[in-house]
């Protein structure tokens, strides 16, 4: 069952200044950003900066009594030789990950890949794989098993982890074609964030929205623009279902060169795996601070999008390396092409014909990814990692839910990786645990069945992210 929304005051909409350099930077930017983590009571914690470390190096850190969450943020040096990994299916992002992680008494807490092939909900940490080149966060908790441990508190004492990345671990995969697999040549700047105080019942979040548009819309318009106000109100209502109150939403302008460059942003595999793509470079303009960073563009072009589909949002990483705003992985992008498609359709419940509704739902969905949430079901609706790590979110299982005319082409039946039946809203809205989820905020597809629902455990994961302040 979806969670009930918490009661929040209306967010404050602020018109910020124009940010970013007056002229385009020279070359590819891969900045390393110091964490701005600042726990707010009743949560306590610290940011432990461990410096630049070599792949393969084992590090230790002390967790005090009552530690309930942590995040290991790894940021690759700009001079690293390897930001991509070659797999049989093509290039993938060489994402950093600390593996293995050991808890006190030499117990293995997390290793990738999971040697026991446990269900996602039974793992201590669910890692998103090769989504961000060179910059990533591994954040606990984000599974059902992890939430139970977070609530009880993690073991006190010395924890260890090994600096690593996908290239180093690549030899563990049958589809690894990279001639440099196993390499320890990369180095990463490591910061560990700890948090204690348990899972808060309610949280606060600030959001920064950067306007990459050539339409003439400016940040100064935001406090009074009715369509932008509708976006913020709907966005806030969605987050409230996860127990999070949006407090300050600041709109920023970008310099003219950035508006022209990023107003139409291309996403897809090639852009994802390349830290120098416009998609990645746009995120480096985000200002320092404890915010979720969203870039509103005029249009998204998806180089991998299937015919007939429209991509309206894309996230830099799951979760993002929050509290280090300004990296190539520290943001999400949403199309505001439909901003002025409003009118009578914008009233009451979500409506696909209301452009501000679509933008708000996209902003909230991408913010959920930033804070650590996965899709309850991926488009193939098959098994294993096609579902998130939370037992209270509905799944949509293709071979159970698909229509009689398409069920034979489910991925677990005769479908292939390039041709399979997708589980869409029309078969995933029954409200059951095996054929549900279309009404949830984090469903992979935005449809007329979308209602912004959030499960209790989804809300807990978001509220434990370091960028969310307990209320």
ChimeraX attribute file (.defattr): number of C-alpha atoms within 10 A of each C-alpha:
attribute: neighborCount
match mode: 1-to-1
recipient: residues
	/A:1	13
	/A:2	20
	/A:3	16
	/A:4	14
	/A:5	18
	/A:6	16
	/A:7	13
	/A:8	17
	/A:9	9
	/A:10	14
	/A:11	17
	/A:12	13
	/A:13	19
	/A:14	17
	/A:15	17
	/A:16	18
	/A:17	14
	/A:18	17
	/A:19	14
	/A:20	18
	/A:21	12
	/A:22	12
	/A:23	10
	/A:24	12
	/A:25	10
	/A:26	6
	/A:27	7
	/A:28	13
	/A:29	18
	/A:30	22
	/A:31	16
	/A:32	20
	/A:33	15
	/A:34	17
	/A:35	21
	/A:36	16
	/A:37	18
	/A:38	18
	/A:39	20
	/A:40	14
	/A:41	12
	/A:42	12
	/A:43	21
	/A:44	15
	/A:45	22
	/A:46	14
	/A:47	19
	/A:48	15
	/A:49	15
	/A:50	14
	/A:51	10
	/A:52	15
	/A:53	20
	/A:54	17
	/A:55	22
	/A:56	20
	/A:57	13
	/A:58	16
	/A:59	15
	/A:60	15
	/A:61	14
	/A:62	13
	/A:63	22
	/A:64	17
	/A:65	12
	/A:66	18
	/A:67	22
	/A:68	28
	/A:69	28
	/A:70	24
	/A:71	21
	/A:72	23
	/A:73	26
	/A:74	28
	/A:75	29
	/A:76	28
	/A:77	19
	/A:78	17
	/A:79	10
	/A:80	12
	/A:81	11
	/A:82	20
	/A:83	25
	/A:84	21
	/A:85	25
	/A:86	19
	/A:87	15
	/A:88	11
	/A:89	9
	/A:90	13
	/A:91	18
	/A:92	24
	/A:93	27
	/A:94	27
	/A:95	28
	/A:96	32
	/A:97	29
	/A:98	27
	/A:99	23
	/A:100	18
	/A:101	21
	/A:102	18
	/A:103	20
	/A:104	16
	/A:105	10
	/A:106	11
	/A:107	11
	/A:108	15
	/A:109	17
	/A:110	20
	/A:111	19
	/A:112	17
	/A:113	15
	/A:114	15
	/A:115	8
	/A:116	7
	/A:117	10
	/A:118	11
	/A:119	16
	/A:120	23
	/A:121	22
	/A:122	16
	/A:123	21
	/A:124	23
	/A:125	23
	/A:126	27
	/A:127	22
	/A:128	18
	/A:129	18
	/A:130	23
	/A:131	22
	/A:132	29
	/A:133	29
	/A:134	32
	/A:135	32
	/A:136	33
	/A:137	29
	/A:138	25
	/A:139	28
	/A:140	26
	/A:141	27
	/A:142	33
	/A:143	26
	/A:144	24
	/A:145	18
	/A:146	24
	/A:147	24
	/A:148	14
	/A:149	18
	/A:150	24
	/A:151	18
	/A:152	14
	/A:153	19
	/A:154	20
	/A:155	17
	/A:156	14
	/A:157	15
	/A:158	15
	/A:159	20
	/A:160	22
	/A:161	23
	/A:162	20
	/A:163	27
	/A:164	27
	/A:165	33
	/A:166	27
	/A:167	30
	/A:168	22
	/A:169	18
	/A:170	22
	/A:171	16
	/A:172	14
	/A:173	10
	/A:174	9
	/A:175	13
	/A:176	19
	/A:177	17
	/A:178	18
	/A:179	10
	/A:180	16
	/A:181	17
	/A:182	18
	/A:183	19
	/A:184	17
	/A:185	14
	/A:186	24
	/A:187	26
	/A:188	25
	/A:189	20
	/A:190	22
	/A:191	21
	/A:192	19
	/A:193	21
	/A:194	26
	/A:195	26
	/A:196	25
	/A:197	18
	/A:198	21
	/A:199	25
	/A:200	18
	/A:201	14
	/A:202	20
	/A:203	27
	/A:204	19
	/A:205	21
	/A:206	20
	/A:207	20
	/A:208	22
	/A:209	25
	/A:210	28
	/A:211	27
	/A:212	31
	/A:213	26
	/A:214	17
	/A:215	10
	/A:216	9
	/A:217	13
	/A:218	21
	/A:219	22
	/A:220	15
	/A:221	14
	/A:222	21
	/A:223	16
	/A:224	10
	/A:225	13
	/A:226	14
	/A:227	20
	/A:228	20
	/A:229	15
	/A:230	20
	/A:231	22
	/A:232	26
	/A:233	17
	/A:234	24
	/A:235	24
	/A:236	25
	/A:237	24
	/A:238	26
	/A:239	28
	/A:240	25
	/A:241	23
	/A:242	30
	/A:243	28
	/A:244	28
	/A:245	28
	/A:246	25
	/A:247	18
	/A:248	17
	/A:249	23
	/A:250	21
	/A:251	25
	/A:252	25
	/A:253	22
	/A:254	23
	/A:255	17
	/A:256	15
	/A:257	14
	/A:258	22
	/A:259	20
	/A:260	13
	/A:261	16
	/A:262	24
	/A:263	21
	/A:264	19
	/A:265	22
	/A:266	19
	/A:267	23
	/A:268	16
	/A:269	16
	/A:270	16
	/A:271	18
	/A:272	27
	/A:273	23
	/A:274	22
	/A:275	25
	/A:276	17
	/A:277	17
	/A:278	20
	/A:279	27
	/A:280	28
	/A:281	20
	/A:282	26
	/A:283	23
	/A:284	21
	/A:285	23
	/A:286	26
	/A:287	17
	/A:288	16
	/A:289	20
	/A:290	22
	/A:291	25
	/A:292	26
	/A:293	30
	/A:294	27
	/A:295	28
	/A:296	24
	/A:297	23
	/A:298	21
	/A:299	23
	/A:300	25
	/A:301	15
	/A:302	19
	/A:303	13
	/A:304	12
	/A:305	12
	/A:306	9
	/A:307	6
	/A:308	5
	/A:309	8
	/A:310	12
	/A:311	19
	/A:312	22
	/A:313	24
	/A:314	24
	/A:315	25
	/A:316	26
	/A:317	29
	/A:318	27
	/A:319	28
	/A:320	30
	/A:321	32
	/A:322	31
	/A:323	24
	/A:324	25
	/A:325	28
	/A:326	26
	/A:327	30
	/A:328	33
	/A:329	34
	/A:330	32
	/A:331	32
	/A:332	27
	/A:333	29
	/A:334	27
	/A:335	26
	/A:336	28
	/A:337	18
	/A:338	17
	/A:339	19
	/A:340	13
	/A:341	18
	/A:342	18
	/A:343	11
	/A:344	8
	/A:345	16
	/A:346	18
	/A:347	12
	/A:348	7
	/A:349	11
	/A:350	21
	/A:351	19
	/A:352	18
	/A:353	16
	/A:354	20
	/A:355	23
	/A:356	31
	/A:357	28
	/A:358	27
	/A:359	27
	/A:360	26
	/A:361	30
	/A:362	26
	/A:363	31
	/A:364	23
	/A:365	30
	/A:366	29
	/A:367	27
	/A:368	26
	/A:369	21
	/A:370	28
	/A:371	28
	/A:372	29
	/A:373	26
	/A:374	27
	/A:375	22
	/A:376	28
	/A:377	31
	/A:378	22
	/A:379	20
	/A:380	24
	/A:381	30
	/A:382	23
	/A:383	16
	/A:384	13
	/A:385	17
	/A:386	19
	/A:387	25
	/A:388	25
	/A:389	28
	/A:390	26
	/A:391	19
	/A:392	18
	/A:393	28
	/A:394	28
	/A:395	29
	/A:396	35
	/A:397	26
	/A:398	31
	/A:399	21
	/A:400	15
	/A:401	22
	/A:402	23
	/A:403	14
	/A:404	9
	/A:405	7
	/A:406	15
	/A:407	21
	/A:408	17
	/A:409	18
	/A:410	23
	/A:411	21
	/A:412	18
	/A:413	14
	/A:414	12
	/A:415	16
	/A:416	13
	/A:417	7
	/A:418	6
	/A:419	12
	/A:420	21
	/A:421	24
	/A:422	19
	/A:423	27
	/A:424	24
	/A:425	22
	/A:426	15
	/A:427	19
	/A:428	27
	/A:429	19
	/A:430	17
	/A:431	15
	/A:432	14
	/A:433	16
	/A:434	18
	/A:435	23
	/A:436	24
	/A:437	32
	/A:438	32
	/A:439	24
	/A:440	25
	/A:441	28
	/A:442	29
	/A:443	28
	/A:444	19
	/A:445	22
	/A:446	23
	/A:447	17
	/A:448	14
	/A:449	18
	/A:450	23
	/A:451	18
	/A:452	28
	/A:453	25
	/A:454	27
	/A:455	21
	/A:456	18
	/A:457	22
	/A:458	32
	/A:459	27
	/A:460	23
	/A:461	24
	/A:462	27
	/A:463	26
	/A:464	29
	/A:465	26
	/A:466	27
	/A:467	26
	/A:468	26
	/A:469	23
	/A:470	23
	/A:471	16
